Amino acid sequence: MSAMSRMPVVAGTLSIGALLAGLAGSSSLRSFLSRYLHVALPGYVWKTLVVLFAVVNLKSLPFVWHYRVFRGILYHLFLSPHPLTRRTLFTPLITTSYTSPLEVDYNLHKSNSTYFSDLDVARAHYVGALLATSNARLRAGDLEGLPEVVKSGEVKGRWVIALGAVACVFQREIAPMEGFEVWTRLLAWDRKWIYIISHVVRKGAVKPSRYHSQPWKKGRKSSGKGNGDKAGDDEAEERKEREKMKKAVFASSIAKYVCKKGRLTIPPEIALDRSRLLPPRPAGVSPPQVGVSTADTPDRTATPVPQLASPENLAAEVGVKLATQAAAAAEGAKRELGAEKETEGEEELMTWEEVEQERLRGLAIAEKFEALSAMHDEFGRDDEVVGKYDDFLF
């Protein structure tokens, strides 16, 4: 299966290499390069060099970024045999890449701007996997769980998931031709946004113990931690392992996405629930409200979608939610689910309360990211400028 998945890459490399080799076969082009470089080389040497150049810089060639992104989306939406499940709601997905020579800056390491291209590809894979089941249900005409305005056909427009913002914090440099991995996972969600976090790490620094969507791959053996007989040693070992993993991080990024049906904003909880990634909602916990963002339409009848709360409001909201859920869990959750933990085969699944606690923990990080939106207000404070310069010409 892995060989089949590499066929499009091999075919693309050979096609681009053949095209560049054909250009290099032009006698006039070879003559120009020979005069410019003061080097006379046979035609077959030029063709070989061009093919090698295309191979090592494959990811930086025209339209390859588009192929990488759409391949990630389409594979998980239509071809992946194992979609995400409740067991893997907060589990990371790994994509691999390398630093091509054309991505190297004047400091002789991967240029900061090129991280975003690789993060685009990583998030394309993850978002495709995250919403694959929901997308399949839509294609089959299944509208269960969607707002009534959608079911009635009152809301027109396409279904989209759009990137709202992205930020990246750099930690260590990546050398030319060095391989790396991007670990991407769900961080949190609020009333409007899905927050996704990515870590660019040294290739092979951490070997997963299991590949849920690729059962044919073998993970590392379990370390056997947490048996209770050597708790102190386990704690020290875990701290040591965390420090090791932190040193393997090249950069970390956070992004936010919004789900839309035309101009209607679909709360993330609805999208995730339709992908069958959330546990049943306990008794007494109301479903999310659906509305149209006033930023998208000036319609006076529209109901705004609330944004992420301020730190004070967020703290109050967390307290109220946890108290409500604790009371509901004592009665409703145990009665409806039959136990504090559900099992899928032999695996434990997170309860609604545990998912909510993890969501709120991630939301504390996303809140700081959301606060960066205030930067827009900084524009236009002064009508004087230092100067205006063209990108290429003086």
HELIX and SHEET records of a PDB file:
HELIX    1   1 SER A    2  ALA A   24  1                                  23    
HELIX    2   2 SER A   27  LEU A   37  1                                  11    
HELIX    3   3 GLY A   43  VAL A   56  1                                  14    
HELIX    4   4 LEU A   58  SER A   60  5                                   3    
HELIX    5   5 VAL A   64  LEU A   74  1                                  11    
HELIX    6   6 TYR A   75  LEU A   79  3                                   5    
HELIX    7   7 ARG A   86  THR A   88  5                                   3    
HELIX    8   8 PRO A  101  GLU A  103  5                                   3    
HELIX    9   9 ASN A  112  THR A  114  5                                   3    
HELIX   10  10 TYR A  115  LEU A  130  1                                  16    
HELIX   11  11 ALA A  132  ARG A  139  1                                   8    
HELIX   12  12 GLU A  148  LYS A  151  1                                   4    
HELIX   13  13 ALA A  231  LYS A  247  1                                  17    
HELIX   14  14 PRO A  268  ARG A  274  1                                   7    
HELIX   15  15 PRO A  311  ALA A  328  1                                  18    
HELIX   16  16 ALA A  329  ALA A  333  3                                   5    
HELIX   17  17 LYS A  334  LEU A  337  1                                   4    
HELIX   18  18 TRP A  352  GLU A  370  1                                  19    
HELIX   19  19 ALA A  371  GLU A  378  5                                   8    
SHEET    1   A 5 LEU A  93  TYR A  98  0                                        
SHEET    2   A 5 GLY A 179  TRP A 189 -1                                        
SHEET    3   A 5 TRP A 193  ARG A 202 -1                                        
SHEET    4   A 5 VAL A 249  LYS A 261 -1                                        
SHEET    5   A 5 TRP A 159  PHE A 170 -1                                        
SHEET    1   B 6 LEU A  93  TYR A  98  0                                        
SHEET    2   B 6 GLY A 179  TRP A 189 -1                                        
SHEET    3   B 6 TRP A 193  ARG A 202 -1                                        
SHEET    4   B 6 VAL A 249  LYS A 261 -1                                        
SHEET    5   B 6 LEU A 264  ILE A 266 -1                                        
SHEET    6   B 6 GLY A 291  VAL A 292 -1                                        
SHEET    1   C 2 GLU A 342  GLU A 344  0                                        
SHEET    2   C 2 GLU A 347  LEU A 349 -1                                        
END                                                                             
